[in-house]
């Protein structure tokens, strides 16, 4: 039996093949016209809903991008594939894994400071929220 973490790692690796490896490769990217920037996802996380969303959804896929990055829309096609797989073949405790988005331009310095990846985009992360409760 394969662990869920390994299954997701393999899924991400297979989905990300052929994607740009650096920002210079972004010049060669053609975005899918039917999938504009920030078009794929269940929710856009903002300062107002970020903390509440993390508590309500213990696991979610997080797509990080920047509204000023014209070529970052290449990630939308990848997210669309992952969203489909995470709602059917790969689930968490029988539930579909939602896809949340963060616009790095809006988040940097104002919220999501627990995400060190805010300085590198575009990026897709699997977020797992752990509630640390005192056992005392």
Residue pairs with C-beta under 8 A, 6 or more apart in sequence:
4 90
4 92
7 90
8 90
8 126
11 82
11 85
11 90
12 82
12 124
12 126
15 78
15 81
15 82
16 78
16 124
19 74
19 75
19 78
20 26
20 28
20 29
20 71
20 74
26 69
26 71
26 72
26 74
27 71
29 71
29 74
30 74
31 37
31 71
31 73
31 74
31 76
32 73
32 76
32 77
35 73
35 76
35 77
35 80
36 73
36 76
37 65
37 67
37 69
37 70
37 72
37 73
37 76
38 44
38 65
38 67
38 76
38 101
38 103
39 76
40 63
40 76
40 79
40 80
40 83
40 99
40 101
41 63
41 79
41 83
41 99
41 100
41 101
42 83
42 98
42 99
42 100
43 49
43 53
43 98
43 100
43 101
44 100
44 101
44 102
44 103
45 53
45 62
45 100
45 101
45 102
45 107
45 112
46 106
46 111
47 106
47 107
47 110
47 111
50 102
50 111
50 112
51 111
53 60
53 100
54 127
54 129
55 129
55 131
57 98
57 100
57 129
58 92
58 128
58 129
59 92
59 97
59 126
59 127
59 128
59 129
60 97
60 98
60 99
60 100
60 126
60 127
61 79
61 82
61 83
61 86
61 97
61 98
61 99
61 100
61 124
61 125
61 126
61 127
62 99
62 100
62 101
62 102
62 115
62 124
62 125
62 126
62 127
63 75
63 79
63 99
63 100
63 101
63 102
63 122
63 123
63 124
64 101
64 102
64 104
64 115
64 117
64 118
64 120
64 121
64 122
64 123
64 124
64 125
65 72
65 75
65 101
65 102
65 103
65 104
65 121
65 122
66 72
66 103
66 104
66 105
66 121
66 122
67 103
67 105
67 106
68 105
69 121
69 122
72 121
72 122
74 122
75 122
75 124
78 124
79 99
79 124
82 99
82 124
83 99
86 96
86 97
86 99
87 96
87 97
88 96
90 97
91 97
97 126
100 127
102 112
102 115
102 118
104 118
104 121
107 118
108 118
108 119
112 118
115 125
117 123
117 125
